[in-house]
Amino acid sequence: MPYRPFQSTYYNERMQASPALLRARAPYLVKNTITGAAIVALVIGIYTYTIKVISQDEFEDVIVPPEPVRRPQSGSTTDEVKLAMAQKKQ
C-alpha cells in the first residue's frame, strides 16, 4: 500500500492537478498573473533605480583619514596584562 500524506480531491495519486482544482483556480488566474507581474516590475524598477543612483556618486567629498599611527609592540598581550596586574597590586 503506497504512502499517502493526505487525501485530496484536488490532486490525483501522482500529485497532478485535477480538473476540479483547475476550475477553482480559473477565476483568479488573470488577477494573480497581473499582480505577480506588477510585483516583479516594482522589484526590477527599485533595483534599477538603486544601481543608477549609486553609480552616479563619485565619493569626492569623502575625507579619507591618514594611515593610523601604529604603536610599537612591547611584548605579548599576556605579558602586558601580568605587568598591569602587578602594578595594581603595589
Biopython code that builds the backbone (N, CA, C, O; Angstrom):
import numpy as np
from Bio.PDB.StructureBuilder import StructureBuilder

atoms = [
    (1, "MET", "N", (0.845, -1.171, 0.000)),
    (1, "MET", "CA", (0.000, 0.000, 0.000)),
    (1, "MET", "C", (0.898, 1.246, 0.000)),
    (1, "MET", "O", (1.698, 1.418, 0.920)),
    (2, "PRO", "N", (0.783, 2.112, -1.008)),
    (2, "PRO", "CA", (1.661, 3.284, -1.093)),
    (2, "PRO", "C", (1.334, 4.305, -0.001)),
    (2, "PRO", "O", (0.207, 4.401, 0.485)),
    (3, "TYR", "N", (2.359, 5.052, 0.354)),
    (3, "TYR", "CA", (2.211, 6.091, 1.370)),
    (3, "TYR", "C", (1.457, 7.279, 0.785)),
    (3, "TYR", "O", (1.800, 7.759, -0.295)),
    (4, "ARG", "N", (0.449, 7.749, 1.480)),
    (4, "ARG", "CA", (-0.306, 8.925, 1.066)),
    (4, "ARG", "C", (-0.306, 9.916, 2.225)),
    (4, "ARG", "O", (-0.880, 9.644, 3.279)),
    (5, "PRO", "N", (0.340, 11.068, 2.030)),
    (5, "PRO", "CA", (0.391, 12.026, 3.130)),
    (5, "PRO", "C", (-0.981, 12.610, 3.466)),
    (5, "PRO", "O", (-1.243, 12.927, 4.626)),
    (6, "PHE", "N", (-1.842, 12.753, 2.490)),
    (6, "PHE", "CA", (-3.191, 13.274, 2.730)),
    (6, "PHE", "C", (-4.093, 12.859, 1.575)),
    (6, "PHE", "O", (-3.625, 12.530, 0.486)),
    (7, "GLN", "N", (-5.365, 12.884, 1.833)),
    (7, "GLN", "CA", (-6.346, 12.601, 0.799)),
    (7, "GLN", "C", (-6.893, 13.929, 0.312)),
    (7, "GLN", "O", (-7.355, 14.740, 1.114)),
    (8, "SER", "N", (-6.848, 14.158, -0.972)),
    (8, "SER", "CA", (-7.334, 15.405, -1.516)),
    (8, "SER", "C", (-8.126, 15.143, -2.785)),
    (8, "SER", "O", (-7.789, 14.263, -3.577)),
    (9, "THR", "N", (-9.172, 15.911, -2.960)),
    (9, "THR", "CA", (-9.941, 15.781, -4.188)),
    (9, "THR", "C", (-9.355, 16.645, -5.299)),
    (9, "THR", "O", (-9.780, 16.543, -6.450)),
    (10, "TYR", "N", (-8.390, 17.492, -4.969)),
    (10, "TYR", "CA", (-7.788, 18.376, -5.960)),
    (10, "TYR", "C", (-6.562, 17.774, -6.633)),
    (10, "TYR", "O", (-6.127, 18.283, -7.666)),
    (11, "TYR", "N", (-5.988, 16.698, -6.078)),
    (11, "TYR", "CA", (-4.795, 16.073, -6.648)),
    (11, "TYR", "C", (-5.021, 14.577, -6.785)),
    (11, "TYR", "O", (-5.685, 13.957, -5.955)),
    (12, "ASN", "N", (-4.455, 14.003, -7.850)),
    (12, "ASN", "CA", (-4.562, 12.562, -8.018)),
    (12, "ASN", "C", (-3.372, 11.877, -7.335)),
    (12, "ASN", "O", (-2.628, 12.522, -6.595)),
    (13, "GLU", "N", (-3.191, 10.578, -7.579)),
    (13, "GLU", "CA", (-2.134, 9.828, -6.914)),
    (13, "GLU", "C", (-0.737, 10.322, -7.288)),
    (13, "GLU", "O", (0.199, 10.189, -6.499)),
    (14, "ARG", "N", (-0.594, 10.880, -8.464)),
    (14, "ARG", "CA", (0.705, 11.397, -8.919)),
    (14, "ARG", "C", (0.910, 12.865, -8.550)),
    (14, "ARG", "O", (1.853, 13.501, -9.021)),
    (15, "MET", "N", (0.041, 13.392, -7.724)),
    (15, "MET", "CA", (0.068, 14.787, -7.274)),
    (15, "MET", "C", (-0.060, 15.762, -8.447)),
    (15, "MET", "O", (0.563, 16.824, -8.450)),
    (16, "GLN", "N", (-0.870, 15.392, -9.440)),
    (16, "GLN", "CA", (-1.172, 16.270, -10.551)),
    (16, "GLN", "C", (-2.507, 16.949, -10.276)),
    (16, "GLN", "O", (-3.398, 16.365, -9.660)),
    (17, "ALA", "N", (-2.634, 18.191, -10.740)),
    (17, "ALA", "CA", (-3.864, 18.942, -10.519)),
    (17, "ALA", "C", (-5.035, 18.288, -11.234)),
    (17, "ALA", "O", (-4.935, 17.884, -12.392)),
    (18, "SER", "N", (-6.129, 18.197, -10.528)),
    (18, "SER", "CA", (-7.329, 17.605, -11.118)),
    (18, "SER", "C", (-8.126, 18.684, -11.838)),
    (18, "SER", "O", (-7.857, 19.870, -11.649)),
    (19, "PRO", "N", (-9.091, 18.304, -12.653)),
    (19, "PRO", "CA", (-9.937, 19.311, -13.304)),
    (19, "PRO", "C", (-10.677, 20.203, -12.305)),
    (19, "PRO", "O", (-10.935, 21.370, -12.599)),
    (20, "ALA", "N", (-11.019, 19.673, -11.135)),
    (20, "ALA", "CA", (-11.697, 20.490, -10.129)),
    (20, "ALA", "C", (-10.788, 21.607, -9.629)),
    (20, "ALA", "O", (-11.242, 22.731, -9.417)),
    (21, "LEU", "N", (-9.508, 21.301, -9.440)),
    (21, "LEU", "CA", (-8.557, 22.327, -8.999)),
    (21, "LEU", "C", (-8.365, 23.380, -10.077)),
    (21, "LEU", "O", (-8.311, 24.573, -9.777)),
    (22, "LEU", "N", (-8.262, 22.959, -11.303)),
    (22, "LEU", "CA", (-8.100, 23.923, -12.400)),
    (22, "LEU", "C", (-9.328, 24.824, -12.520)),
    (22, "LEU", "O", (-9.191, 26.019, -12.782)),
    (23, "ARG", "N", (-10.516, 24.271, -12.332)),
    (23, "ARG", "CA", (-11.734, 25.099, -12.352)),
    (23, "ARG", "C", (-11.765, 26.066, -11.178)),
    (23, "ARG", "O", (-12.217, 27.201, -11.335)),
    (24, "ALA", "N", (-11.293, 25.646, -10.002)),
    (24, "ALA", "CA", (-11.311, 26.513, -8.821)),
    (24, "ALA", "C", (-10.319, 27.665, -8.966)),
    (24, "ALA", "O", (-10.557, 28.760, -8.456)),
    (25, "ARG", "N", (-9.219, 27.421, -9.655)),
    (25, "ARG", "CA", (-8.195, 28.460, -9.817)),
    (25, "ARG", "C", (-8.465, 29.391, -10.998)),
    (25, "ARG", "O", (-7.903, 30.485, -11.050)),
    (26, "ALA", "N", (-9.290, 28.995, -11.926)),
    (26, "ALA", "CA", (-9.506, 29.741, -13.166)),
    (26, "ALA", "C", (-9.926, 31.196, -12.958)),
    (26, "ALA", "O", (-9.396, 32.058, -13.659)),
    (27, "PRO", "N", (-10.840, 31.527, -12.046)),
    (27, "PRO", "CA", (-11.237, 32.933, -11.909)),
    (27, "PRO", "C", (-10.113, 33.841, -11.421)),
    (27, "PRO", "O", (-10.160, 35.054, -11.630)),
    (28, "TYR", "N", (-9.123, 33.276, -10.786)),
    (28, "TYR", "CA", (-8.048, 34.081, -10.201)),
    (28, "TYR", "C", (-6.792, 34.120, -11.051)),
    (28, "TYR", "O", (-5.842, 34.823, -10.708)),
    (29, "LEU", "N", (-6.765, 33.390, -12.140)),
    (29, "LEU", "CA", (-5.563, 33.272, -12.950)),
    (29, "LEU", "C", (-5.100, 34.619, -13.502)),
    (29, "LEU", "O", (-3.920, 34.951, -13.395)),
    (30, "VAL", "N", (-6.001, 35.393, -14.084)),
    (30, "VAL", "CA", (-5.628, 36.667, -14.700)),
    (30, "VAL", "C", (-5.222, 37.675, -13.631)),
    (30, "VAL", "O", (-4.212, 38.362, -13.784)),
    (31, "LYS", "N", (-5.996, 37.773, -12.548)),
    (31, "LYS", "CA", (-5.664, 38.722, -11.481)),
    (31, "LYS", "C", (-4.325, 38.374, -10.832)),
    (31, "LYS", "O", (-3.517, 39.263, -10.563)),
    (32, "ASN", "N", (-4.088, 37.100, -10.583)),
    (32, "ASN", "CA", (-2.821, 36.696, -9.965)),
    (32, "ASN", "C", (-1.639, 36.941, -10.889)),
    (32, "ASN", "O", (-0.559, 37.314, -10.429)),
    (33, "THR", "N", (-1.833, 36.736, -12.192)),
    (33, "THR", "CA", (-0.765, 36.993, -13.158)),
    (33, "THR", "C", (-0.442, 38.481, -13.222)),
    (33, "THR", "O", (0.728, 38.863, -13.255)),
    (34, "ILE", "N", (-1.468, 39.316, -13.240)),
    (34, "ILE", "CA", (-1.240, 40.764, -13.273)),
    (34, "ILE", "C", (-0.559, 41.229, -11.978)),
    (34, "ILE", "O", (0.364, 42.042, -12.023)),
    (35, "THR", "N", (-1.004, 40.725, -10.844)),
    (35, "THR", "CA", (-0.388, 41.098, -9.563)),
    (35, "THR", "C", (1.066, 40.652, -9.517)),
    (35, "THR", "O", (1.929, 41.414, -9.081)),
    (36, "GLY", "N", (1.349, 39.443, -9.956)),
    (36, "GLY", "CA", (2.725, 38.948, -9.977)),
    (36, "GLY", "C", (3.609, 39.782, -10.885)),
    (36, "GLY", "O", (4.742, 40.105, -10.528)),
    (37, "ALA", "N", (3.098, 40.133, -12.054)),
    (37, "ALA", "CA", (3.864, 40.961, -12.987)),
    (37, "ALA", "C", (4.126, 42.346, -12.395)),
    (37, "ALA", "O", (5.213, 42.898, -12.568)),
    (38, "ALA", "N", (3.140, 42.910, -11.699)),
    (38, "ALA", "CA", (3.323, 44.225, -11.075)),
    (38, "ALA", "C", (4.390, 44.161, -9.971)),
    (38, "ALA", "O", (5.205, 45.075, -9.845)),
    (39, "ILE", "N", (4.385, 43.102, -9.186)),
    (39, "ILE", "CA", (5.388, 42.965, -8.127)),
    (39, "ILE", "C", (6.781, 42.806, -8.727)),
    (39, "ILE", "O", (7.737, 43.414, -8.246)),
    (40, "VAL", "N", (6.901, 41.995, -9.770)),
    (40, "VAL", "CA", (8.197, 41.813, -10.428)),
    (40, "VAL", "C", (8.669, 43.124, -11.042)),
    (40, "VAL", "O", (9.849, 43.460, -10.937)),
    (41, "ALA", "N", (7.778, 43.868, -11.679)),
    (41, "ALA", "CA", (8.149, 45.159, -12.275)),
    (41, "ALA", "C", (8.592, 46.151, -11.198)),
    (41, "ALA", "O", (9.537, 46.911, -11.407)),
    (42, "LEU", "N", (7.917, 46.146, -10.053)),
    (42, "LEU", "CA", (8.300, 47.030, -8.956)),
    (42, "LEU", "C", (9.698, 46.692, -8.442)),
    (42, "LEU", "O", (10.514, 47.587, -8.224)),
    (43, "VAL", "N", (9.969, 45.421, -8.251)),
    (43, "VAL", "CA", (11.287, 44.999, -7.761)),
    (43, "VAL", "C", (12.378, 45.365, -8.759)),
    (43, "VAL", "O", (13.425, 45.883, -8.369)),
    (44, "ILE", "N", (12.145, 45.103, -10.036)),
    (44, "ILE", "CA", (13.141, 45.449, -11.057)),
    (44, "ILE", "C", (13.339, 46.961, -11.122)),
    (44, "ILE", "O", (14.467, 47.430, -11.278)),
    (45, "GLY", "N", (12.257, 47.726, -11.005)),
    (45, "GLY", "CA", (12.370, 49.189, -11.022)),
    (45, "GLY", "C", (13.171, 49.719, -9.843)),
    (45, "GLY", "O", (14.013, 50.601, -10.014)),
    (46, "ILE", "N", (12.918, 49.193, -8.650)),
    (46, "ILE", "CA", (13.673, 49.632, -7.470)),
    (46, "ILE", "C", (15.142, 49.263, -7.612)),
    (46, "ILE", "O", (16.019, 50.069, -7.301)),
    (47, "TYR", "N", (15.413, 48.057, -8.075)),
    (47, "TYR", "CA", (16.796, 47.622, -8.265)),
    (47, "TYR", "C", (17.510, 48.506, -9.287)),
    (47, "TYR", "O", (18.636, 48.941, -9.048)),
    (48, "THR", "N", (16.868, 48.774, -10.416)),
    (48, "THR", "CA", (17.464, 49.607, -11.462)),
    (48, "THR", "C", (17.709, 51.023, -10.962)),
    (48, "THR", "O", (18.776, 51.587, -11.203)),
    (49, "TYR", "N", (16.739, 51.603, -10.273)),
    (49, "TYR", "CA", (16.896, 52.952, -9.729)),
    (49, "TYR", "C", (18.059, 53.006, -8.737)),
    (49, "TYR", "O", (18.862, 53.939, -8.767)),
    (50, "THR", "N", (18.147, 52.009, -7.865)),
    (50, "THR", "CA", (19.213, 51.995, -6.864)),
    (50, "THR", "C", (20.583, 51.916, -7.524)),
    (50, "THR", "O", (21.491, 52.655, -7.146)),
    (51, "ILE", "N", (20.745, 51.045, -8.489)),
    (51, "ILE", "CA", (22.031, 50.908, -9.186)),
    (51, "ILE", "C", (22.371, 52.201, -9.920)),
    (51, "ILE", "O", (23.530, 52.615, -9.930)),
    (52, "LYS", "N", (21.388, 52.838, -10.530)),
    (52, "LYS", "CA", (21.624, 54.079, -11.270)),
    (52, "LYS", "C", (22.070, 55.191, -10.325)),
    (52, "LYS", "O", (23.007, 55.926, -10.637)),
    (53, "VAL", "N", (21.417, 55.323, -9.185)),
    (53, "VAL", "CA", (21.758, 56.387, -8.238)),
    (53, "VAL", "C", (23.125, 56.148, -7.619)),
    (53, "VAL", "O", (23.905, 57.087, -7.462)),
    (54, "ILE", "N", (23.421, 54.918, -7.270)),
    (54, "ILE", "CA", (24.713, 54.622, -6.641)),
    (54, "ILE", "C", (25.856, 54.809, -7.628)),
    (54, "ILE", "O", (26.928, 55.275, -7.241)),
    (55, "SER", "N", (25.656, 54.460, -8.874)),
    (55, "SER", "CA", (26.742, 54.573, -9.857)),
    (55, "SER", "C", (27.081, 56.031, -10.151)),
    (55, "SER", "O", (28.168, 56.301, -10.664)),
    (56, "GLN", "N", (26.203, 56.976, -9.851)),
    (56, "GLN", "CA", (26.482, 58.387, -10.101)),
    (56, "GLN", "C", (27.321, 59.022, -9.001)),
    (56, "GLN", "O", (27.896, 60.088, -9.218)),
    (57, "ASP", "N", (27.408, 58.414, -7.851)),
    (57, "ASP", "CA", (28.141, 59.001, -6.739)),
    (57, "ASP", "C", (29.638, 58.841, -6.958)),
    (57, "ASP", "O", (30.119, 57.744, -7.243)),
    (58, "GLU", "N", (30.377, 59.954, -6.821)),
    (58, "GLU", "CA", (31.818, 59.949, -7.063)),
    (58, "GLU", "C", (32.624, 59.814, -5.772)),
    (58, "GLU", "O", (33.809, 59.483, -5.825)),
    (59, "PHE", "N", (32.022, 60.057, -4.642)),
    (59, "PHE", "CA", (32.670, 59.998, -3.334)),
    (59, "PHE", "C", (33.861, 60.959, -3.225)),
    (59, "PHE", "O", (34.800, 60.705, -2.471)),
    (60, "GLU", "N", (33.818, 62.058, -3.979)),
    (60, "GLU", "CA", (34.899, 63.038, -3.908)),
    (60, "GLU", "C", (34.839, 63.866, -2.631)),
    (60, "GLU", "O", (35.855, 64.405, -2.193)),
    (61, "ASP", "N", (33.662, 63.971, -2.035)),
    (61, "ASP", "CA", (33.508, 64.778, -0.840)),
    (61, "ASP", "C", (33.869, 64.021, 0.435)),
    (61, "ASP", "O", (33.847, 64.604, 1.519)),
    (62, "VAL", "N", (34.197, 62.741, 0.327)),
    (62, "VAL", "CA", (34.538, 61.947, 1.499)),
    (62, "VAL", "C", (36.005, 62.171, 1.842)),
    (62, "VAL", "O", (36.887, 61.996, 1.001)),
    (63, "ILE", "N", (36.251, 62.560, 3.089)),
    (63, "ILE", "CA", (37.621, 62.799, 3.543)),
    (63, "ILE", "C", (38.210, 61.466, 3.995)),
    (63, "ILE", "O", (37.663, 60.786, 4.863)),
    (64, "VAL", "N", (39.329, 61.116, 3.391)),
    (64, "VAL", "CA", (39.993, 59.863, 3.743)),
    (64, "VAL", "C", (41.041, 60.189, 4.807)),
    (64, "VAL", "O", (41.955, 60.973, 4.553)),
    (65, "PRO", "N", (40.918, 59.595, 5.993)),
    (65, "PRO", "CA", (41.894, 59.897, 7.045)),
    (65, "PRO", "C", (43.253, 59.293, 6.706)),
    (65, "PRO", "O", (43.344, 58.327, 5.949)),
    (66, "PRO", "N", (44.319, 59.881, 7.284)),
    (66, "PRO", "CA", (45.641, 59.317, 7.040)),
    (66, "PRO", "C", (45.745, 57.932, 7.675)),
    (66, "PRO", "O", (44.880, 57.508, 8.441)),
    (67, "GLU", "N", (46.814, 57.257, 7.338)),
    (67, "GLU", "CA", (47.015, 55.919, 7.876)),
    (67, "GLU", "C", (47.149, 56.004, 9.389)),
    (67, "GLU", "O", (47.824, 56.904, 9.889)),
    (68, "PRO", "N", (46.532, 55.105, 10.125)),
    (68, "PRO", "CA", (46.577, 55.185, 11.580)),
    (68, "PRO", "C", (48.001, 54.988, 12.124)),
    (68, "PRO", "O", (48.828, 54.291, 11.535)),
    (69, "VAL", "N", (48.246, 55.629, 13.264)),
    (69, "VAL", "CA", (49.553, 55.513, 13.910)),
    (69, "VAL", "C", (49.661, 54.122, 14.513)),
    (69, "VAL", "O", (48.752, 53.648, 15.195)),
    (70, "ARG", "N", (50.781, 53.487, 14.251)),
    (70, "ARG", "CA", (50.984, 52.143, 14.777)),
    (70, "ARG", "C", (51.878, 52.212, 16.000)),
    (70, "ARG", "O", (52.952, 52.813, 15.979)),
    (71, "ARG", "N", (51.407, 51.583, 17.063)),
    (71, "ARG", "CA", (52.218, 51.541, 18.281)),
    (71, "ARG", "C", (53.221, 50.406, 18.186)),
    (71, "ARG", "O", (52.913, 49.338, 17.658)),
    (72, "PRO", "N", (54.419, 50.639, 18.699)),
    (72, "PRO", "CA", (55.384, 49.540, 18.700)),
    (72, "PRO", "C", (54.920, 48.460, 19.679)),
    (72, "PRO", "O", (54.393, 48.755, 20.752)),
    (73, "GLN", "N", (55.125, 47.234, 19.290)),
    (73, "GLN", "CA", (54.699, 46.146, 20.153)),
    (73, "GLN", "C", (55.775, 45.892, 21.202)),
    (73, "GLN", "O", (56.936, 45.634, 20.887)),
    (74, "SER", "N", (55.348, 45.975, 22.456)),
    (74, "SER", "CA", (56.307, 45.826, 23.558)),
    (74, "SER", "C", (56.352, 44.405, 24.086)),
    (74, "SER", "O", (57.089, 44.133, 25.033)),
    (75, "GLY", "N", (55.628, 43.539, 23.535)),
    (75, "GLY", "CA", (55.587, 42.165, 24.007)),
    (75, "GLY", "C", (54.194, 41.609, 23.775)),
    (75, "GLY", "O", (53.364, 42.219, 23.101)),
    (76, "SER", "N", (53.965, 40.482, 24.327)),
    (76, "SER", "CA", (52.661, 39.878, 24.130)),
    (76, "SER", "C", (51.622, 40.520, 25.035)),
    (76, "SER", "O", (51.962, 41.171, 26.023)),
    (77, "THR", "N", (50.401, 40.340, 24.705)),
    (77, "THR", "CA", (49.310, 40.895, 25.497)),
    (77, "THR", "C", (49.280, 40.273, 26.885)),
    (77, "THR", "O", (48.941, 40.944, 27.860)),
    (78, "THR", "N", (49.627, 39.019, 26.979)),
    (78, "THR", "CA", (49.639, 38.339, 28.278)),
    (78, "THR", "C", (50.645, 38.998, 29.206)),
    (78, "THR", "O", (50.360, 39.209, 30.385)),
    (79, "ASP", "N", (51.822, 39.324, 28.681)),
    (79, "ASP", "CA", (52.847, 39.989, 29.498)),
    (79, "ASP", "C", (52.359, 41.362, 29.956)),
    (79, "ASP", "O", (52.604, 41.763, 31.093)),
    (80, "GLU", "N", (51.672, 42.075, 29.075)),
    (80, "GLU", "CA", (51.170, 43.403, 29.434)),
    (80, "GLU", "C", (50.110, 43.301, 30.534)),
    (80, "GLU", "O", (50.073, 44.132, 31.442)),
    (81, "VAL", "N", (49.254, 42.289, 30.453)),
    (81, "VAL", "CA", (48.224, 42.105, 31.474)),
    (81, "VAL", "C", (48.864, 41.755, 32.813)),
    (81, "VAL", "O", (48.461, 42.285, 33.848)),
    (82, "LYS", "N", (49.848, 40.877, 32.801)),
    (82, "LYS", "CA", (50.541, 40.499, 34.036)),
    (82, "LYS", "C", (51.241, 41.711, 34.651)),
    (82, "LYS", "O", (51.223, 41.884, 35.870)),
    (83, "LEU", "N", (51.854, 42.547, 33.817)),
    (83, "LEU", "CA", (52.529, 43.752, 34.304)),
    (83, "LEU", "C", (51.524, 44.720, 34.909)),
    (83, "LEU", "O", (51.783, 45.313, 35.955)),
    (84, "ALA", "N", (50.387, 44.880, 34.259)),
    (84, "ALA", "CA", (49.360, 45.783, 34.779)),
    (84, "ALA", "C", (48.807, 45.281, 36.099)),
    (84, "ALA", "O", (48.562, 46.077, 37.006)),
    (85, "MET", "N", (48.606, 43.980, 36.226)),
    (85, "MET", "CA", (48.106, 43.390, 37.477)),
    (85, "MET", "C", (49.123, 43.560, 38.606)),
    (85, "MET", "O", (48.754, 43.821, 39.752)),
    (86, "ALA", "N", (50.398, 43.411, 38.272)),
    (86, "ALA", "CA", (51.444, 43.575, 39.289)),
    (86, "ALA", "C", (51.508, 45.018, 39.764)),
    (86, "ALA", "O", (51.688, 45.267, 40.956)),
    (87, "GLN", "N", (51.364, 45.973, 38.851)),
    (87, "GLN", "CA", (51.394, 47.374, 39.244)),
    (87, "GLN", "C", (50.161, 47.742, 40.048)),
    (87, "GLN", "O", (50.235, 48.611, 40.916)),
    (88, "LYS", "N", (49.038, 47.109, 39.785)),
    (88, "LYS", "CA", (47.809, 47.392, 40.519)),
    (88, "LYS", "C", (47.907, 46.891, 41.949)),
    (88, "LYS", "O", (47.377, 47.519, 42.865)),
    (89, "LYS", "N", (48.588, 45.754, 42.148)),
    (89, "LYS", "CA", (48.730, 45.195, 43.492)),
    (89, "LYS", "C", (49.637, 46.041, 44.379)),
    (89, "LYS", "O", (49.492, 46.021, 45.601)),
    (90, "GLN", "N", (50.555, 46.774, 43.793)),
    (90, "GLN", "CA", (51.509, 47.573, 44.585)),
    (90, "GLN", "C", (50.912, 48.823, 45.080)),
    (90, "GLN", "O", (51.582, 49.601, 45.759)),
]
sb = StructureBuilder()
sb.init_structure("model")
sb.init_model(0)
sb.init_chain("A")
sb.init_seg("    ")
for serial, (resi, resn, name, xyz) in enumerate(atoms, 1):
    if name == "N":
        sb.init_residue(resn, " ", resi, " ")
    sb.init_atom(name, np.array(xyz, "f"), 0.0, 1.0, " ", f" {name:<3s}", serial, name[0])
structure = sb.get_structure()
